[in-house]
Amino acid sequence: MSFEQIATVMGAKTSYRLHPDAKRYTLRDNGFTETNGGNYQLIRPLDATPQSKEGFKLKITVSKDIKTLKMSITTANGLKAVNIFKDDKQKMSQDKFYFLMDGMISRGLFEKV
């Protein structure tokens, strides 16, 4: 998966892009960590309980120039992208995804497209 100006997760109806005012410290303040390649990455569980290790994870990577991003929802080990929007069994994970994204939008990190 390559970096894009506008990104979304598999199956979601909403797309996101980086807010023009987003800076390195904004990313760090929102839990992003710098990777060895200089990019910024955030991994958040979409489980009912954060201690659970078997649920899905939201994975967002922002390029080091803070212009492009990529995002996906993966299995617990992070190796395979999954679509949590294909049925209502994953309603709680869907709600948590939108809650996390809305929080980052309100902090000036992303904006809906």
C-alpha atoms as one frame of an Amber mdcrd trajectory, in Angstrom:
protein
   0.000   0.000   0.000   1.420   3.364  -0.998   1.026   6.760   0.591  -1.898
   8.818  -0.724  -3.254  12.355  -0.237  -6.667  10.886   0.673  -6.993   7.531
   2.439  -9.621   5.274   3.985  -9.826   1.774   5.390 -11.267  -1.142   3.432
 -15.064  -0.943   3.303 -15.474   2.452   4.995 -17.608   5.115   3.328 -15.617
   8.030   4.769 -12.211   9.155   3.481  -9.673  11.251   5.358  -6.745  13.501
   4.588  -4.200  15.269   6.749  -5.236  18.685   8.017  -3.097  21.406   6.395
  -2.059  22.639   9.867  -0.890  19.203  11.106   2.689  19.272  12.380   5.152
  16.759  13.824   4.255  17.682  17.394   0.536  17.274  16.569   1.260  13.709
  15.482   3.308  12.974  18.593   0.672  14.510  20.877  -1.897  12.130  19.361
   0.143   8.983  19.992   2.085   8.625  16.750   5.627   7.301  17.056   8.464
   7.903  14.630   9.565   4.831  12.661  13.138   4.027  11.627  12.345   5.418
   8.164  11.256   8.777   9.593   7.527   8.228   9.040   4.959   8.454  11.830
   2.838   5.472  12.820  -0.159   4.935  15.079  -1.538   1.509  16.024  -4.718
   1.359  18.112  -6.768  -1.706  19.099 -10.452  -1.784  18.135 -11.379  -4.247
  20.915 -13.930  -3.876  23.678 -11.112  -4.249  26.183  -7.677  -2.771  25.458
  -5.969  -5.716  27.197  -7.383  -8.171  24.663  -4.801  -9.277  22.114  -7.032
 -11.031  19.567  -9.052  -8.190  18.023  -8.545  -5.881  15.076  -6.118  -2.953
  15.013  -6.279   0.439  13.311  -2.955   1.221  11.687  -2.217   4.713  10.316
   1.124   5.750   8.817   1.927   9.351   7.894   4.857  10.156   5.605   7.812
  12.044   7.045   6.930  15.182   5.042   3.426  15.097   6.653   1.677  15.395
   3.293   0.457  11.831   2.607  -0.819   8.883   4.621  -2.030   5.312   4.481
  -4.421   3.535   6.806  -5.804   0.057   7.316  -7.536  -2.189   9.796  -5.562
  -5.369  10.354  -5.765  -8.652  12.185  -4.269  -8.836  15.687  -0.811  -9.706
  14.356  -0.961  -6.790  11.882  -0.207  -8.888   8.808  -3.531  -8.966   6.962
  -5.947  -6.115   6.167  -9.594  -6.856   7.000 -12.955  -5.284   6.188 -14.932
  -4.716   9.398 -17.698  -2.948   7.480 -19.009  -5.959   5.555 -21.513  -7.034
   8.247 -23.082  -5.847  11.491 -21.218  -8.370  13.670 -18.349  -5.872  13.873
 -20.556  -2.915  14.855 -18.548  -2.202  18.027 -15.264  -2.129  16.067 -16.850
   0.159  13.476 -18.034   2.540  16.198 -14.614   2.567  17.847 -12.944   3.306
  14.504 -15.205   6.326  13.914 -14.732   7.452  17.539 -10.920   7.385  17.193
 -11.009   9.219  13.861 -13.459  11.851  15.146 -11.132  12.479  18.089  -8.180
  13.067  15.765 -10.311  15.342  13.562 -11.288  17.456  16.572  -7.596  17.802
  17.494  -6.715  19.169  14.048  -4.876  16.140  12.725  -7.242  14.905   9.979
 -10.235  16.165   8.070 -13.048  14.274   6.348 -13.206  14.352   2.571
